[in-house]
Amino acid sequence: MVIVCVVIALALTVSQTLLQVNVRQTSFRDQLMSQINVVNTCDQTLIPFDKLVMAQYDKDRFSSTAAAPPPSFEELTESYRAVVGDIAPSRTQLEDAIAALEALVPSLSDNKDKEAAHQAITAARARLNMLESGVGIIDESLMATEAFAQTQKGWKKLIDADAAAREATSLLRDMSKENVKASLARSSEAVTLLSEAHSLFSQAHEGYPSLDLQDLIDYAAKREEAQNTAIMADQAYLDRDKEMLEQRNAEYNRLEEEAAALAEKMGDDPAQKVVDLYNASIAENVQSYDAERVKAGNADTFLRDYLGSVNE
């Protein structure tokens, strides 16, 4: 009789222990599910962020053959502002989830639960890495977008200035007071355009410090100096100052030769400099972002299957 009682007592103790273990494991699993939910909830921020990042390394982004023109700096800034406010809270949530999951893993006895915790950690870390790389891509894109527009505008100013300067020269083939005045006016127009081009190229470089536009800046400055000299030559003609006219003409010819030498370094499409620099600058972050995106996707697939099996 005593033996029977002992056996019953042991059975009850074992049952109570197993029940306590099951209760604890259920609690741990609930904590696991809660942290997985935190990771998934962060996607409310990450999905629009991901869409914005992916758009920045579209190869046709700055292409003249693209279906639509690239967004303006203002449009991109507004898009970034719409998601950036949620990035910091999401980063904190993901970091807290990783810490909670790492602390939880040793307490999990079921291998599936352990693997789910590890996959949740992977999913959270991948998202954090995506945020870091993605912000780098967007920051670079902001600089490149503004510089691209400024360089295009500056190049257009150079072309228009060249046309005005050529017309000014053409007017002087038939020297007369009226033609010289008209030439002076066209040279003045060229000076204004060249000054604006110089300013645009300088702004592009200042906003995107890695972008080397020194050849364009130097060319615009040299042509502006040449056209100012042409104006002084025209004025010397109108003032009937032959000595000054000869001096200014010689100076003008020298400056134009120097400008021609600078022009040989510029290439046909200076905006392509922006594109090439941008693509090279984001390459590492793009590679990292894509790799972490795949990691997150694989971990998410496992977690969906896990959650489905737990809820059955």
C-alpha positions, 0 to 999 in steps of 0.5 A, spaced: 500 500 500 505 504 501 509 503 495 502 504 491 502 511 494 509 513 493 508 511 485 502 515 485 505 521 488 511 520 484 506 520 478 503 526 480 509 530 481 512 528 474 505 530 471 505 537 475 512 538 473 511 536 466 505 541 466 509 547 469 514 545 463 508 546 458 506 552 461 513 555 461 514 553 454 507 556 452 509 562 455 516 562 452 512 561 445 507 566 446 513 571 447 516 568 441 510 570 437 510 577 440 517 578 437 515 575 431 509 580 430 514 586 432 518 584 426 513 584 421 509 590 424 516 594 422 514 592 415 509 598 415 515 602 415 519 598 411 515 597 405 514 604 403 522 605 404 524 599 400 520 601 394 523 608 395 530 605 395 529 600 389 527 606 385 533 610 386 538 604 383 533 603 377 538 603 371 534 608 367 533 613 373 537 618 369 536 616 362 534 620 357 530 614 354 526 613 360 519 613 360 518 619 365 523 624 367 527 623 374 524 626 380 526 633 382 530 634 388 524 637 391 520 631 390 525 626 392 526 630 398 518 630 400 518 622 398 524 621 403 521 625 409 514 621 408 518 615 411 524 618 414 520 619 421 518 612 422 525 609 420 528 611 427 522 608 431 522 602 427 530 601 428 529 601 435 523 596 435 528 591 431 534 592 436 529 591 442 526 585 438 533 582 437 535 583 444 529 579 447 529 574 442 537 572 443 535 572 451 529 567 449 533 562 445 536 558 451 529 558 454 526 554 448 526 547 448 522 545 442 527 545 436 522 548 431 521 554 436 529 555 437 529 555 429 523 560 429 527 565 434 533 564 430 530 566 423 526 572 427 533 574 429 535 574 422 529 577 419 530 583 424 538 584 423 537 583 415 531 589 416 536 593 420 542 592 415 537 594 409 535 601 413 543 602 413 544 601 406 538 604 404 539 610 407 546 611 404 543 610 397 537 615 398 542 620 401 547 619 395 541 619 390 539 626 393 545 629 392 546 626 385 539 628 383 540 635 384 547 635 381 544 632 375 539 637 374 544 643 375 549 640 370 543 639 365 541 646 366 548 649 366 550 645 360 544 648 356 546 655 358 553 653 355 550 651 349 546 658 349 552 662 351 556 659 345 550 661 340 550 668 342 557 668 342 558 666 335 552 670 333 556 676 336 562 674 332 558 673 326 555 681 326 562 683 326 564 681 319 561 687 317 563 692 321 558 698 322 556 702 328 549 698 328 553 691 328 558 693 333 552 695 338 548 689 336 554 684 337 556 688 344 548 686 346 549 679 344 556 678 348 553 681 354 547 676 353 553 670 353 556 673 359 550 672 363 549 665 360 556 663 362 555 666 369 549 662 370 552 656 367 558 657 372 554 658 378 550 652 376 556 647 375 559 650 382 553 649 386 552 642 383 559 640 385 558 644 392 552 639 393 555 633 391 563 634 393 565 627 390 563 630 383 569 633 379 566 639 374 572 643 375 573 642 367 566 645 366 567 651 371 574 653 368 571 653 361 565 657 363 569 662 367 574 662 361 569 664 356 566 669 360 572 672 361 573 672 353 566 675 352 567 680 357 574 682 353 569 682 347 565 687 350 571 691 351 573 691 344 566 693 341 566 699 346 573 701 344 571 701 337 565 705 338 570 710 342 574 710 336 580 707 340 584 703 335 590 702 340 585 699 345 581 695 340 587 692 338 589 690 345 582 687 346 582 683 340 589 680 341 587 678 348 580 676 346 583 671 341 588 668 346 582 667 351 578 663 346 584 659 344 585 657 352 577 656 352 578 651 346 583 647 349 579 646 356 573 644 351 577 638 349 576 635 356 569 636 357 566 631 353 559 631 350 555 629 356 557 632 362 551 630 366 553 623 364 559 624 369 553 625 375 550 618 373 557 614 373 559 617 379 552 616 382 552 608 380 559 607 382 558 610 389 552 606 391 554 600 388 557 597 395 550 599 398 546 596 393 550 589 393 549 589 401 541 592 400 540 586 395 543 581 399 540 583 406 533 583 402 534 576 400 536 574 407 529 577 410 525 574 404 528 567 406 527 568 413 520 571 412 518 565 408 520 560 414 516 564 419 510 564 415 510 556 415 512 556 422 506 561 424 502 557 420 504 550 423 503 553 430 496 556 429 493 549 426 
